[in-house]
Amino acid sequence: MLIDDARTPLIISGPTAKSDTQQFDELKPKIEKLVGAQRKLVTQILADSKDSLRGKGGGGGLLLLRAFKGLPRIMLL
């Protein structure tokens, strides 16, 4: 790998072997399933916080914080 120290860095590399993407291809469906489960959980927490804020219990603010912290922060290609 050659890295140029100019103002706009230039990275030059050659083609990668199929084995480099094998792990990605293997893990992508598992990650998608995990992110889906995480979104489902956060959606339920948001519904619970909405009910809580309407007066059907306490802790609505805490549930909103949990939902915010629980949002998936990855982007799948």
PDB file with SEQRES, HELIX, SHEET and CRYST1 records, atoms N, CA, C and O in Angstrom:
SEQRES   1 A   77  MET LEU ILE ASP ASP ALA ARG THR PRO LEU ILE ILE SER          
SEQRES   2 A   77  GLY PRO THR ALA LYS SER ASP THR GLN GLN PHE ASP GLU          
SEQRES   3 A   77  LEU LYS PRO LYS ILE GLU LYS LEU VAL GLY ALA GLN ARG          
SEQRES   4 A   77  LYS LEU VAL THR GLN ILE LEU ALA ASP SER LYS ASP SER          
SEQRES   5 A   77  LEU ARG GLY LYS GLY GLY GLY GLY GLY LEU LEU LEU LEU          
SEQRES   6 A   77  ARG ALA PHE LYS GLY LEU PRO ARG ILE MET LEU LEU              
HELIX    1 AA1 SER A   19  LEU A   53  1                                  35    
HELIX    2 AA2 GLY A   60  GLY A   70  1                                  11    
CRYST1    1.000    1.000    1.000  90.00  90.00  90.00 P 1           1          
ATOM      1  N   MET A   1       0.844  -1.155   0.000  1.00  0.00           N  
ATOM      2  CA  MET A   1       0.000   0.000   0.000  1.00  0.00           C  
ATOM      3  C   MET A   1       0.898   1.229   0.000  1.00  0.00           C  
ATOM      4  O   MET A   1       1.875   1.295   0.745  1.00  0.00           O  
ATOM      5  N   LEU A   2       0.563   2.192  -0.833  1.00  0.00           N  
ATOM      6  CA  LEU A   2       1.307   3.444  -0.928  1.00  0.00           C  
ATOM      7  C   LEU A   2       0.368   4.559  -0.505  1.00  0.00           C  
ATOM      8  O   LEU A   2      -0.734   4.682  -1.041  1.00  0.00           O  
ATOM      9  N   ILE A   3       0.795   5.371   0.450  1.00  0.00           N  
ATOM     10  CA  ILE A   3      -0.017   6.488   0.905  1.00  0.00           C  
ATOM     11  C   ILE A   3       0.727   7.775   0.587  1.00  0.00           C  
ATOM     12  O   ILE A   3       1.885   7.946   0.969  1.00  0.00           O  
ATOM     13  N   ASP A   4       0.051   8.680  -0.116  1.00  0.00           N  
ATOM     14  CA  ASP A   4       0.612   9.965  -0.505  1.00  0.00           C  
ATOM     15  C   ASP A   4       0.279  10.984   0.588  1.00  0.00           C  
ATOM     16  O   ASP A   4      -0.866  11.046   1.036  1.00  0.00           O  
ATOM     17  N   ASP A   5       1.257  11.783   1.024  1.00  0.00           N  
ATOM     18  CA  ASP A   5       1.042  12.751   2.085  1.00  0.00           C  
ATOM     19  C   ASP A   5       0.613  14.121   1.568  1.00  0.00           C  
ATOM     20  O   ASP A   5       0.790  15.117   2.270  1.00  0.00           O  
ATOM     21  N   ALA A   6       0.067  14.197   0.389  1.00  0.00           N  
ATOM     22  CA  ALA A   6      -0.389  15.467  -0.172  1.00  0.00           C  
ATOM     23  C   ALA A   6      -1.624  15.954   0.584  1.00  0.00           C  
ATOM     24  O   ALA A   6      -2.101  15.283   1.498  1.00  0.00           O  
ATOM     25  N   ARG A   7      -2.132  17.103   0.207  1.00  0.00           N  
ATOM     26  CA  ARG A   7      -3.318  17.645   0.870  1.00  0.00           C  
ATOM     27  C   ARG A   7      -4.516  16.708   0.714  1.00  0.00           C  
ATOM     28  O   ARG A   7      -5.311  16.543   1.639  1.00  0.00           O  
ATOM     29  N   THR A   8      -4.630  16.118  -0.424  1.00  0.00           N  
ATOM     30  CA  THR A   8      -5.672  15.107  -0.648  1.00  0.00           C  
ATOM     31  C   THR A   8      -4.967  13.767  -0.704  1.00  0.00           C  
ATOM     32  O   THR A   8      -4.281  13.471  -1.683  1.00  0.00           O  
ATOM     33  N   PRO A   9      -5.121  12.946   0.333  1.00  0.00           N  
ATOM     34  CA  PRO A   9      -4.416  11.665   0.358  1.00  0.00           C  
ATOM     35  C   PRO A   9      -4.823  10.762  -0.805  1.00  0.00           C  
ATOM     36  O   PRO A   9      -5.990  10.708  -1.192  1.00  0.00           O  
ATOM     37  N   LEU A  10      -3.859  10.073  -1.339  1.00  0.00           N  
ATOM     38  CA  LEU A  10      -4.077   9.135  -2.430  1.00  0.00           C  
ATOM     39  C   LEU A  10      -3.643   7.768  -1.944  1.00  0.00           C  
ATOM     40  O   LEU A  10      -2.494   7.578  -1.543  1.00  0.00           O  
ATOM     41  N   ILE A  11      -4.565   6.815  -1.979  1.00  0.00           N  
ATOM     42  CA  ILE A  11      -4.251   5.451  -1.549  1.00  0.00           C  
ATOM     43  C   ILE A  11      -4.319   4.558  -2.781  1.00  0.00           C  
ATOM     44  O   ILE A  11      -5.342   4.485  -3.462  1.00  0.00           O  
ATOM     45  N   ILE A  12      -3.225   3.893  -3.044  1.00  0.00           N  
ATOM     46  CA  ILE A  12      -3.143   3.008  -4.199  1.00  0.00           C  
ATOM     47  C   ILE A  12      -3.007   1.584  -3.687  1.00  0.00           C  
ATOM     48  O   ILE A  12      -2.130   1.284  -2.877  1.00  0.00           O  
ATOM     49  N   SER A  13      -3.876   0.719  -4.161  1.00  0.00           N  
ATOM     50  CA  SER A  13      -3.786  -0.681  -3.780  1.00  0.00           C  
ATOM     51  C   SER A  13      -4.229  -1.539  -4.948  1.00  0.00           C  
ATOM     52  O   SER A  13      -4.882  -1.059  -5.875  1.00  0.00           O  
ATOM     53  N   GLY A  14      -3.879  -2.780  -4.897  1.00  0.00           N  
ATOM     54  CA  GLY A  14      -4.230  -3.704  -5.966  1.00  0.00           C  
ATOM     55  C   GLY A  14      -5.534  -4.408  -5.671  1.00  0.00           C  
ATOM     56  O   GLY A  14      -6.152  -4.159  -4.636  1.00  0.00           O  
ATOM     57  N   PRO A  15      -5.965  -5.286  -6.564  1.00  0.00           N  
ATOM     58  CA  PRO A  15      -7.202  -6.036  -6.346  1.00  0.00           C  
ATOM     59  C   PRO A  15      -7.067  -6.987  -5.154  1.00  0.00           C  
ATOM     60  O   PRO A  15      -5.976  -7.449  -4.821  1.00  0.00           O  
ATOM     61  N   THR A  16      -8.197  -7.259  -4.532  1.00  0.00           N  
ATOM     62  CA  THR A  16      -8.191  -8.151  -3.375  1.00  0.00           C  
ATOM     63  C   THR A  16      -8.684  -9.535  -3.791  1.00  0.00           C  
ATOM     64  O   THR A  16      -9.430  -9.685  -4.759  1.00  0.00           O  
ATOM     65  N   ALA A  17      -8.261 -10.504  -3.061  1.00  0.00           N  
ATOM     66  CA  ALA A  17      -8.677 -11.880  -3.337  1.00  0.00           C  
ATOM     67  C   ALA A  17     -10.091 -12.108  -2.808  1.00  0.00           C  
ATOM     68  O   ALA A  17     -10.551 -11.379  -1.929  1.00  0.00           O  
ATOM     69  N   LYS A  18     -10.770 -13.102  -3.335  1.00  0.00           N  
ATOM     70  CA  LYS A  18     -12.130 -13.429  -2.899  1.00  0.00           C  
ATOM     71  C   LYS A  18     -12.157 -13.781  -1.410  1.00  0.00           C  
ATOM     72  O   LYS A  18     -13.150 -13.509  -0.735  1.00  0.00           O  
ATOM     73  N   SER A  19     -11.109 -14.366  -0.902  1.00  0.00           N  
ATOM     74  CA  SER A  19     -11.076 -14.758   0.505  1.00  0.00           C  
ATOM     75  C   SER A  19     -11.176 -13.552   1.442  1.00  0.00           C  
ATOM     76  O   SER A  19     -11.571 -13.704   2.598  1.00  0.00           O  
ATOM     77  N   ASP A  20     -10.823 -12.354   0.957  1.00  0.00           N  
ATOM     78  CA  ASP A  20     -10.926 -11.158   1.785  1.00  0.00           C  
ATOM     79  C   ASP A  20     -12.382 -10.784   2.057  1.00  0.00           C  
ATOM     80  O   ASP A  20     -12.683 -10.201   3.098  1.00  0.00           O  
ATOM     81  N   THR A  21     -13.286 -11.111   1.139  1.00  0.00           N  
ATOM     82  CA  THR A  21     -14.697 -10.776   1.323  1.00  0.00           C  
ATOM     83  C   THR A  21     -15.501 -11.947   1.863  1.00  0.00           C  
ATOM     84  O   THR A  21     -16.692 -11.800   2.138  1.00  0.00           O  
ATOM     85  N   GLN A  22     -14.885 -13.085   2.017  1.00  0.00           N  
ATOM     86  CA  GLN A  22     -15.599 -14.277   2.471  1.00  0.00           C  
ATOM     87  C   GLN A  22     -16.209 -14.062   3.860  1.00  0.00           C  
ATOM     88  O   GLN A  22     -17.362 -14.426   4.093  1.00  0.00           O  
ATOM     89  N   GLN A  23     -15.457 -13.487   4.761  1.00  0.00           N  
ATOM     90  CA  GLN A  23     -15.965 -13.261   6.113  1.00  0.00           C  
ATOM     91  C   GLN A  23     -17.126 -12.265   6.090  1.00  0.00           C  
ATOM     92  O   GLN A  23     -18.101 -12.434   6.821  1.00  0.00           O  
ATOM     93  N   PHE A  24     -17.024 -11.231   5.255  1.00  0.00           N  
ATOM     94  CA  PHE A  24     -18.107 -10.256   5.129  1.00  0.00           C  
ATOM     95  C   PHE A  24     -19.375 -10.937   4.636  1.00  0.00           C  
ATOM     96  O   PHE A  24     -20.452 -10.737   5.198  1.00  0.00           O  
ATOM     97  N   ASP A  25     -19.247 -11.747   3.579  1.00  0.00           N  
ATOM     98  CA  ASP A  25     -20.401 -12.445   3.023  1.00  0.00           C  
ATOM     99  C   ASP A  25     -21.020 -13.407   4.033  1.00  0.00           C  
ATOM    100  O   ASP A  25     -22.234 -13.612   4.037  1.00  0.00           O  
ATOM    101  N   GLU A  26     -20.198 -13.988   4.875  1.00  0.00           N  
ATOM    102  CA  GLU A  26     -20.668 -14.934   5.881  1.00  0.00           C  
ATOM    103  C   GLU A  26     -21.395 -14.222   7.025  1.00  0.00           C  
ATOM    104  O   GLU A  26     -22.387 -14.737   7.539  1.00  0.00           O  
ATOM    105  N   LEU A  27     -20.917 -13.059   7.422  1.00  0.00           N  
ATOM    106  CA  LEU A  27     -21.472 -12.365   8.584  1.00  0.00           C  
ATOM    107  C   LEU A  27     -22.616 -11.409   8.256  1.00  0.00           C  
ATOM    108  O   LEU A  27     -23.398 -11.068   9.144  1.00  0.00           O  
ATOM    109  N   LYS A  28     -22.732 -10.970   7.010  1.00  0.00           N  
ATOM    110  CA  LYS A  28     -23.737  -9.974   6.651  1.00  0.00           C  
ATOM    111  C   LYS A  28     -25.155 -10.402   7.025  1.00  0.00           C  
ATOM    112  O   LYS A  28     -25.863  -9.600   7.633  1.00  0.00           O  
ATOM    113  N   PRO A  29     -25.623 -11.626   6.698  1.00  0.00           N  
ATOM    114  CA  PRO A  29     -26.986 -12.003   7.085  1.00  0.00           C  
ATOM    115  C   PRO A  29     -27.199 -12.020   8.606  1.00  0.00           C  
ATOM    116  O   PRO A  29     -28.273 -11.663   9.090  1.00  0.00           O  
ATOM    117  N   LYS A  30     -26.188 -12.429   9.340  1.00  0.00           N  
ATOM    118  CA  LYS A  30     -26.301 -12.457  10.801  1.00  0.00           C  
ATOM    119  C   LYS A  30     -26.412 -11.043  11.369  1.00  0.00           C  
ATOM    120  O   LYS A  30     -27.183 -10.799  12.297  1.00  0.00           O  
ATOM    121  N   ILE A  31     -25.645 -10.125  10.814  1.00  0.00           N  
ATOM    122  CA  ILE A  31     -25.680  -8.731  11.260  1.00  0.00           C  
ATOM    123  C   ILE A  31     -27.028  -8.104  10.909  1.00  0.00           C  
ATOM    124  O   ILE A  31     -27.601  -7.367  11.712  1.00  0.00           O  
ATOM    125  N   GLU A  32     -27.533  -8.397   9.708  1.00  0.00           N  
ATOM    126  CA  GLU A  32     -28.839  -7.865   9.311  1.00  0.00           C  
ATOM    127  C   GLU A  32     -29.933  -8.358  10.253  1.00  0.00           C  
ATOM    128  O   GLU A  32     -30.834  -7.597  10.606  1.00  0.00           O  
ATOM    129  N   LYS A  33     -29.862  -9.616  10.659  1.00  0.00           N  
ATOM    130  CA  LYS A  33     -30.838 -10.176  11.591  1.00  0.00           C  
ATOM    131  C   LYS A  33     -30.730  -9.492  12.954  1.00  0.00           C  
ATOM    132  O   LYS A  33     -31.745  -9.172  13.573  1.00  0.00           O  
ATOM    133  N   LEU A  34     -29.511  -9.269  13.418  1.00  0.00           N  
ATOM    134  CA  LEU A  34     -29.280  -8.604  14.696  1.00  0.00           C  
ATOM    135  C   LEU A  34     -29.805  -7.170  14.677  1.00  0.00           C  
ATOM    136  O   LEU A  34     -30.446  -6.732  15.633  1.00  0.00           O  
ATOM    137  N   VAL A  35     -29.540  -6.440  13.603  1.00  0.00           N  
ATOM    138  CA  VAL A  35     -30.010  -5.055  13.490  1.00  0.00           C  
ATOM    139  C   VAL A  35     -31.533  -5.024  13.440  1.00  0.00           C  
ATOM    140  O   VAL A  35     -32.153  -4.135  14.024  1.00  0.00           O  
ATOM    141  N   GLY A  36     -32.143  -5.988  12.746  1.00  0.00           N  
ATOM    142  CA  GLY A  36     -33.603  -6.056  12.708  1.00  0.00           C  
ATOM    143  C   GLY A  36     -34.202  -6.281  14.092  1.00  0.00           C  
ATOM    144  O   GLY A  36     -35.193  -5.648  14.455  1.00  0.00           O  
ATOM    145  N   ALA A  37     -33.604  -7.172  14.853  1.00  0.00           N  
ATOM    146  CA  ALA A  37     -34.074  -7.425  16.215  1.00  0.00           C  
ATOM    147  C   ALA A  37     -33.893  -6.191  17.094  1.00  0.00           C  
ATOM    148  O   ALA A  37     -34.739  -5.889  17.936  1.00  0.00           O  
ATOM    149  N   GLN A  38     -32.795  -5.488  16.893  1.00  0.00           N  
ATOM    150  CA  GLN A  38     -32.526  -4.277  17.668  1.00  0.00           C  
ATOM    151  C   GLN A  38     -33.556  -3.197  17.338  1.00  0.00           C  
ATOM    152  O   GLN A  38     -34.052  -2.518  18.237  1.00  0.00           O  
ATOM    153  N   ARG A  39     -33.877  -3.036  16.058  1.00  0.00           N  
ATOM    154  CA  ARG A  39     -34.886  -2.040  15.670  1.00  0.00           C  
ATOM    155  C   ARG A  39     -36.261  -2.396  16.253  1.00  0.00           C  
ATOM    156  O   ARG A  39     -36.998  -1.511  16.690  1.00  0.00           O  
ATOM    157  N   LYS A  40     -36.603  -3.687  16.258  1.00  0.00           N  
ATOM    158  CA  LYS A  40     -37.877  -4.128  16.807  1.00  0.00           C  
ATOM    159  C   LYS A  40     -37.956  -3.800  18.302  1.00  0.00           C  
ATOM    160  O   LYS A  40     -38.988  -3.337  18.789  1.00  0.00           O  
ATOM    161  N   LEU A  41     -36.865  -4.044  19.018  1.00  0.00           N  
ATOM    162  CA  LEU A  41     -36.819  -3.738  20.443  1.00  0.00           C  
ATOM    163  C   LEU A  41     -36.964  -2.239  20.699  1.00  0.00           C  
ATOM    164  O   LEU A  41     -37.702  -1.829  21.594  1.00  0.00           O  
ATOM    165  N   VAL A  42     -36.260  -1.422  19.914  1.00  0.00           N  
ATOM    166  CA  VAL A  42     -36.325   0.033  20.097  1.00  0.00           C  
ATOM    167  C   VAL A  42     -37.730   0.542  19.784  1.00  0.00           C  
ATOM    168  O   VAL A  42     -38.221   1.455  20.447  1.00  0.00           O  
ATOM    169  N   THR A  43     -38.380  -0.046  18.776  1.00  0.00           N  
ATOM    170  CA  THR A  43     -39.749   0.342  18.447  1.00  0.00           C  
ATOM    171  C   THR A  43     -40.688   0.043  19.617  1.00  0.00           C  
ATOM    172  O   THR A  43     -41.571   0.843  19.929  1.00  0.00           O  
ATOM    173  N   GLN A  44     -40.497  -1.098  20.257  1.00  0.00           N  
ATOM    174  CA  GLN A  44     -41.319  -1.446  21.417  1.00  0.00           C  
ATOM    175  C   GLN A  44     -41.043  -0.495  22.585  1.00  0.00           C  
ATOM    176  O   GLN A  44     -41.966  -0.079  23.285  1.00  0.00           O  
ATOM    177  N   ILE A  45     -39.779  -0.157  22.786  1.00  0.00           N  
ATOM    178  CA  ILE A  45     -39.435   0.780  23.866  1.00  0.00           C  
ATOM    179  C   ILE A  45     -40.071   2.146  23.598  1.00  0.00           C  
ATOM    180  O   ILE A  45     -40.550   2.795  24.528  1.00  0.00           O  
ATOM    181  N   LEU A  46     -40.081   2.587  22.340  1.00  0.00           N  
ATOM    182  CA  LEU A  46     -40.713   3.871  22.001  1.00  0.00           C  
ATOM    183  C   LEU A  46     -42.215   3.830  22.259  1.00  0.00           C  
ATOM    184  O   LEU A  46     -42.782   4.801  22.760  1.00  0.00           O  
ATOM    185  N   ALA A  47     -42.861   2.723  21.923  1.00  0.00           N  
ATOM    186  CA  ALA A  47     -44.298   2.593  22.191  1.00  0.00           C  
ATOM    187  C   ALA A  47     -44.564   2.632  23.692  1.00  0.00           C  
ATOM    188  O   ALA A  47     -45.517   3.267  24.143  1.00  0.00           O  
ATOM    189  N   ASP A  48     -43.720   1.954  24.461  1.00  0.00           N  
ATOM    190  CA  ASP A  48     -43.872   1.965  25.925  1.00  0.00           C  
ATOM    191  C   ASP A  48     -43.668   3.370  26.488  1.00  0.00           C  
ATOM    192  O   ASP A  48     -44.373   3.779  27.410  1.00  0.00           O  
ATOM    193  N   SER A  49     -42.708   4.106  25.935  1.00  0.00           N  
ATOM    194  CA  SER A  49     -42.454   5.463  26.432  1.00  0.00           C  
ATOM    195  C   SER A  49     -43.616   6.387  26.094  1.00  0.00           C  
ATOM    196  O   SER A  49     -43.955   7.278  26.873  1.00  0.00           O  
ATOM    197  N   LYS A  50     -44.225   6.172  24.933  1.00  0.00           N  
ATOM    198  CA  LYS A  50     -45.382   6.983  24.541  1.00  0.00           C  
ATOM    199  C   LYS A  50     -46.531   6.763  25.526  1.00  0.00           C  
ATOM    200  O   LYS A  50     -47.163   7.722  25.968  1.00  0.00           O  
ATOM    201  N   ASP A  51     -46.801   5.503  25.869  1.00  0.00           N  
ATOM    202  CA  ASP A  51     -47.839   5.198  26.860  1.00  0.00           C  
ATOM    203  C   ASP A  51     -47.488   5.790  28.220  1.00  0.00           C  
ATOM    204  O   ASP A  51     -48.355   6.304  28.928  1.00  0.00           O  
ATOM    205  N   SER A  52     -46.224   5.712  28.572  1.00  0.00           N  
ATOM    206  CA  SER A  52     -45.779   6.208  29.869  1.00  0.00           C  
ATOM    207  C   SER A  52     -45.926   7.728  29.954  1.00  0.00           C  
ATOM    208  O   SER A  52     -46.308   8.266  30.993  1.00  0.00           O  
ATOM    209  N   LEU A  53     -45.622   8.404  28.861  1.00  0.00           N  
ATOM    210  CA  LEU A  53     -45.726   9.866  28.853  1.00  0.00           C  
ATOM    211  C   LEU A  53     -47.179  10.324  28.838  1.00  0.00           C  
ATOM    212  O   LEU A  53     -47.473  11.454  29.229  1.00  0.00           O  
ATOM    213  N   ARG A  54     -48.086   9.467  28.395  1.00  0.00           N  
ATOM    214  CA  ARG A  54     -49.516   9.806  28.399  1.00  0.00           C  
ATOM    215  C   ARG A  54     -50.149   9.589  29.773  1.00  0.00           C  
ATOM    216  O   ARG A  54     -51.337   9.851  29.959  1.00  0.00           O  
ATOM    217  N   GLY A  55     -49.369   9.117  30.720  1.00  0.00           N  
ATOM    218  CA  GLY A  55     -49.872   8.978  32.077  1.00  0.00           C  
ATOM    219  C   GLY A  55     -50.200   7.559  32.485  1.00  0.00           C  
ATOM    220  O   GLY A  55     -50.806   7.349  33.535  1.00  0.00           O  
ATOM    221  N   LYS A  56     -49.817   6.579  31.687  1.00  0.00           N  
ATOM    222  CA  LYS A  56     -50.106   5.189  32.023  1.00  0.00           C  
ATOM    223  C   LYS A  56     -48.899   4.541  32.698  1.00  0.00           C  
ATOM    224  O   LYS A  56     -48.539   3.413  32.363  1.00  0.00           O  
ATOM    225  N   GLY A  57     -48.296   5.214  33.608  1.00  0.00           N  
ATOM    226  CA  GLY A  57     -47.112   4.703  34.289  1.00  0.00           C  
ATOM    227  C   GLY A  57     -46.043   5.776  34.326  1.00  0.00           C  
ATOM    228  O   GLY A  57     -46.259   6.879  33.823  1.00  0.00           O  
ATOM    229  N   GLY A  58     -44.913   5.480  34.902  1.00  0.00           N  
ATOM    230  CA  GLY A  58     -43.846   6.469  34.992  1.00  0.00           C  
ATOM    231  C   GLY A  58     -42.631   6.044  34.202  1.00  0.00           C  
ATOM    232  O   GLY A  58     -42.576   4.934  33.673  1.00  0.00           O  
ATOM    233  N   GLY A  59     -41.671   6.921  34.128  1.00  0.00           N  
ATOM    234  CA  GLY A  59     -40.399   6.577  33.496  1.00  0.00           C  
ATOM    235  C   GLY A  59     -40.347   6.774  32.000  1.00  0.00           C  
ATOM    236  O   GLY A  59     -39.499   6.181  31.333  1.00  0.00           O  
ATOM    237  N   GLY A  60     -41.238   7.600  31.448  1.00  0.00           N  
ATOM    238  CA  GLY A  60     -41.249   7.820  30.001  1.00  0.00           C  
ATOM    239  C   GLY A  60     -39.961   8.428  29.487  1.00  0.00           C  
ATOM    240  O   GLY A  60     -39.492   8.072  28.406  1.00  0.00           O  
ATOM    241  N   GLY A  61     -39.384   9.343  30.251  1.00  0.00           N  
ATOM    242  CA  GLY A  61     -38.136   9.979  29.834  1.00  0.00           C  
ATOM    243  C   GLY A  61     -36.984   8.990  29.783  1.00  0.00           C  
ATOM    244  O   GLY A  61     -36.162   9.025  28.866  1.00  0.00           O  
ATOM    245  N   LEU A  62     -36.929   8.114  30.769  1.00  0.00           N  
ATOM    246  CA  LEU A  62     -35.886   7.089  30.803  1.00  0.00           C  
ATOM    247  C   LEU A  62     -36.023   6.136  29.617  1.00  0.00           C  
ATOM    248  O   LEU A  62     -35.027   5.728  29.019  1.00  0.00           O  
ATOM    249  N   LEU A  63     -37.266   5.786  29.283  1.00  0.00           N  
ATOM    250  CA  LEU A  63     -37.493   4.913  28.128  1.00  0.00           C  
ATOM    251  C   LEU A  63     -37.083   5.591  26.827  1.00  0.00           C  
ATOM    252  O   LEU A  63     -36.541   4.942  25.932  1.00  0.00           O  
ATOM    253  N   LEU A  64     -37.339   6.889  26.718  1.00  0.00           N  
ATOM    254  CA  LEU A  64     -36.893   7.627  25.523  1.00  0.00           C  
ATOM    255  C   LEU A  64     -35.372   7.613  25.413  1.00  0.00           C  
ATOM    256  O   LEU A  64     -34.829   7.461  24.319  1.00  0.00           O  
ATOM    257  N   LEU A  65     -34.687   7.771  26.534  1.00  0.00           N  
ATOM    258  CA  LEU A  65     -33.230   7.720  26.533  1.00  0.00           C  
ATOM    259  C   LEU A  65     -32.746   6.336  26.116  1.00  0.00           C  
ATOM    260  O   LEU A  65     -31.793   6.221  25.346  1.00  0.00           O  
ATOM    261  N   ARG A  66     -33.385   5.294  26.612  1.00  0.00           N  
ATOM    262  CA  ARG A  66     -33.016   3.932  26.227  1.00  0.00           C  
ATOM    263  C   ARG A  66     -33.204   3.716  24.732  1.00  0.00           C  
ATOM    264  O   ARG A  66     -32.367   3.096  24.076  1.00  0.00           O  
ATOM    265  N   ALA A  67     -34.306   4.230  24.198  1.00  0.00           N  
ATOM    266  CA  ALA A  67     -34.552   4.090  22.762  1.00  0.00           C  
ATOM    267  C   ALA A  67     -33.491   4.826  21.960  1.00  0.00           C  
ATOM    268  O   ALA A  67     -33.002   4.314  20.953  1.00  0.00           O  
ATOM    269  N   PHE A  68     -33.136   6.017  22.398  1.00  0.00           N  
ATOM    270  CA  PHE A  68     -32.112   6.790  21.688  1.00  0.00           C  
ATOM    271  C   PHE A  68     -30.771   6.069  21.706  1.00  0.00           C  
ATOM    272  O   PHE A  68     -30.093   5.974  20.683  1.00  0.00           O  
ATOM    273  N   LYS A  69     -30.399   5.567  22.862  1.00  0.00           N  
ATOM    274  CA  LYS A  69     -29.116   4.859  22.987  1.00  0.00           C  
ATOM    275  C   LYS A  69     -29.139   3.507  22.276  1.00  0.00           C  
ATOM    276  O   LYS A  69     -28.091   3.003  21.871  1.00  0.00           O  
ATOM    277  N   GLY A  70     -30.324   2.918  22.121  1.00  0.00           N  
ATOM    278  CA  GLY A  70     -30.437   1.598  21.540  1.00  0.00           C  
ATOM    279  C   GLY A  70     -30.538   1.562  20.028  1.00  0.00           C  
ATOM    280  O   GLY A  70     -30.506   0.484  19.435  1.00  0.00           O  
ATOM    281  N   LEU A  71     -30.659   2.726  19.390  1.00  0.00           N  
ATOM    282  CA  LEU A  71     -30.790   2.750  17.932  1.00  0.00           C  
ATOM    283  C   LEU A  71     -29.554   2.154  17.263  1.00  0.00           C  
ATOM    284  O   LEU A  71     -28.433   2.429  17.690  1.00  0.00           O  
ATOM    285  N   PRO A  72     -29.738   1.347  16.225  1.00  0.00           N  
ATOM    286  CA  PRO A  72     -28.583   0.815  15.498  1.00  0.00           C  
ATOM    287  C   PRO A  72     -27.771   1.944  14.883  1.00  0.00           C  
ATOM    288  O   PRO A  72     -28.335   2.899  14.350  1.00  0.00           O  
ATOM    289  N   ARG A  73     -26.468   1.839  14.954  1.00  0.00           N  
ATOM    290  CA  ARG A  73     -25.592   2.881  14.423  1.00  0.00           C  
ATOM    291  C   ARG A  73     -24.672   2.347  13.335  1.00  0.00           C  
ATOM    292  O   ARG A  73     -23.589   2.889  13.113  1.00  0.00           O  
ATOM    293  N   ILE A  74     -25.093   1.300  12.665  1.00  0.00           N  
ATOM    294  CA  ILE A  74     -24.275   0.766  11.580  1.00  0.00           C  
ATOM    295  C   ILE A  74     -25.034   0.915  10.274  1.00  0.00           C  
ATOM    296  O   ILE A  74     -26.263   0.985  10.247  1.00  0.00           O  
ATOM    297  N   MET A  75     -24.289   0.958   9.224  1.00  0.00           N  
ATOM    298  CA  MET A  75     -24.913   1.052   7.909  1.00  0.00           C  
ATOM    299  C   MET A  75     -24.503  -0.173   7.101  1.00  0.00           C  
ATOM    300  O   MET A  75     -23.317  -0.426   6.890  1.00  0.00           O  
ATOM    301  N   LEU A  76     -25.483  -0.914   6.660  1.00  0.00           N  
ATOM    302  CA  LEU A  76     -25.203  -2.108   5.854  1.00  0.00           C  
ATOM    303  C   LEU A  76     -25.205  -1.735   4.388  1.00  0.00           C  
ATOM    304  O   LEU A  76     -26.045  -0.956   3.937  1.00  0.00           O  
ATOM    305  N   LEU A  77     -24.293  -2.275   3.668  1.00  0.00           N  
ATOM    306  CA  LEU A  77     -24.213  -1.998   2.237  1.00  0.00           C  
ATOM    307  C   LEU A  77     -25.063  -2.952   1.447  1.00  0.00           C  
ATOM    308  O   LEU A  77     -25.115  -2.862   0.220  1.00  0.00           O  
TER     309      LEU A  77                                                      
END                                                                             
